Amino acid sequence: MKKRGSLLVLFMSVVLLLSGCSSIAVFDPKGPAARTLSSTILFSIAMMAGILIVVYVLYIVILMKYRAKKSAEDYMPPHEEGNKWLEVLWIAIPIIIVTVLSVVTVKSTISVENVPEGYENQKPLVVYAASSNWKWHFSYPEEGIETVNYLNIPTHRPIELRLYSFGPITSFWVPQLAGQKYAMSDMVNTLNLVADVPGSYLGKNTNFSGQGSSQMEFETLAMSASQFDEWVEEVKSSAPALEEGKFTTLLATSYVGRETFSTTHLSFSPAPGDHSDHMNHTDMENGNKEHQENKEVHPAPATSPEETEFDSVPNVDPNEPVPPTPAEESPHDIEHTDHEGQ
């Protein structure tokens, strides 16, 4: 009775705690990619819940049916042979479950990697999203503008985000619009999304990449196409140009607020190994070099100051022959060494 009361108290506590939680962003999608991921998660949860219900029901039935009973002292339970159909059943069911989950996961992954259905023939808005400790740089090459720590996009238009990093690996995620994807220092990853509902959506870095990674949050503001065009024109006419010196200062500064510029850093610091239509062949050849130089402004966080014995520089001449181990020495060599010692 005490155990049952404890379980009831625990269950009610969990219910009360969950009732105070706000809606989870991933289950409130505002775009086709996020909607696909949300449906996949809900389907997986439903399948797992169904499995648990069946297991618990069978568990209770078996406990009740085969519980200890008062029987005669000479009672011997009947010998029962194995049932081959039951064995086939409990082997086949897990295979079916794993197959169904695998097929659904693969289909949804392929779907979110491509341009959302219905937007294939529409020209995407290309935005370069570069991370540095601890901020996000959003460059619009076609519009010729750049923002820091906020992203404005038009609704009902495919957005092609090209992700890379000036420091450690980060993970770009706007839960209500798309899934996560890594931004790395020496390559560009592409993330496709569409916002079909205007609004403000929280974006973040979900990869632990150092002490400031939890503060790498940004606002993604989805607006109508006409509002987006007005915003672009306003930035071009009122925001300052982004000079190379200012960009270097931004990379070296750990925490900054929102900033807006009427030019981008792509002209003097192209993305690593980029093969886009927005740069000529010469820019692509210089991209890696310039990117590597800017990476050094704010490199990855240092490791722990406590060194191990493997961290120190070995004082060994590489041209000097390696001394033999005791196992490699012959008995004659050992005997000869002993005589020399005497």
Number of C-alpha atoms within 10 A of each C-alpha: 5 7 8 9 10 10 11 11 12 11 11 11 12 10 11 10 9 10 10 8 8 7 9 10 16 19 16 14 23 22 20 22 27 25 19 19 24 21 15 18 15 12 14 16 12 12 15 12 12 11 13 12 12 10 12 11 11 12 11 10 12 11 11 10 9 8 8 8 7 5 8 7 6 6 7 8 6 6 6 6 6 8 8 8 9 10 10 10 10 10 11 11 11 12 10 11 13 10 12 13 14 12 11 13 16 10 12 16 16 10 16 21 15 14 22 19 11 9 13 11 9 11 11 17 17 20 24 24 27 25 28 28 27 25 26 25 25 24 25 22 20 10 18 18 23 29 21 21 23 21 22 17 22 22 22 19 19 24 21 19 23 22 25 28 26 27 25 21 19 30 21 27 21 23 24 25 27 28 22 16 17 20 26 20 25 17 15 22 14 18 22 21 25 25 27 19 16 15 13 14 18 16 21 23 27 18 18 13 18 14 10 14 19 14 13 20 20 21 16 20 18 23 21 16 14 11 14 17 15 10 13 18 14 12 20 18 9 11 15 14 17 16 15 14 9 12 16 15 12 19 25 18 15 13 14 13 9 13 13 21 20 21 22 26 24 20 16 15 20 21 33 23 17 19 15 12 8 13 16 10 12 8 20 18 15 16 22 20 16 17 21 17 12 18 21 13 17 20 17 17 12 7 7 7 6 7 9 8 8 7 8 8 7 8 6 8 8 7 6 7 7 9 7 8 7 8 6 9 10 10 9 9 10 11 11 11 11 10 8 7 7 5
